[in-house]
């Protein structure tokens, strides 16, 4: 890799979180046309972060020559929908990511780590192989894990659905079935914290059903219309609200509603889609970055 990675991580990911590792890996899998993704989390205990191993596998297109060339060269995105830097967040949390990719009659393996050289082992087989790419994350780089929710399948399921709602909705519209399995194996469980060996599965059946309205405002005449996709449903629990922008198939959360704006006992989801937001997120895809002269909050008009 032609750039000093530790400095690049600080530059492009000023506020990293362990969830970004899952998100980036899932995004790469979906980008490679994967329809099945398995996330296996193995750890001795929540406190023993040195034993954490995360294995993420998929049935996508794999690290063929074109995909690998882009991966090994930082800031070489496929198109303007991609940043070309997402994989750096891996190295913020793990010192070593072992990769094995198989497709057709080809197999490639390499280890992604600090100052990655861009080298890989490649060979061809006599018989065709099933499509398979496996990433194994080891040697956790931090002193602790901030939250049990970073490892619990039920919590990660909700976070993954929220992050990829636009992409999942698109797959459902195209009638492309998909399945993401998240499995935790903890040798020492903490039942009080809900930290137990378990599995959660994400399919199209877990997605909310949206209605859509078109928002037009003279303040945005120079830009495309805004579609608001919304889902409001009574919840068995206390309910929740989630408001976000759809940016390139992923969501960027934004706080547009006050906590008391949604009645208790309801799930309310609002996703805003527009060409105005297209490609306009920061490098870590955590914040909307609007064009010059456009603001999230429109000032009140003079009376």
ABEGO torsion letter per residue (X at the ends): XABBAAAAAAAABABBBAAAAAAAAAAAAAAAGBABBBBBBBBABAABAAABBBBBBBABAEBBAAAAAAAABBGBBABAABAGAAAAAAAAABABBBBBBBBEABBBBBBBBBGBAGBBBBBBBABBBBBBBBBBBBGBABABBABAAAABAAAAAAAAAAAAAAAAAAAAAAGBBBBBBBBBBBABBBAAAGBBBBBBBBBAAABBBBBBBBBBBAAAAABBBBBBBBBBBBBABAEBBBBBBBBGGBBBBBBABBAAABBBGBBBBBBBBBAAABGBBBAAGABBBBBBGBBABBBBBBX
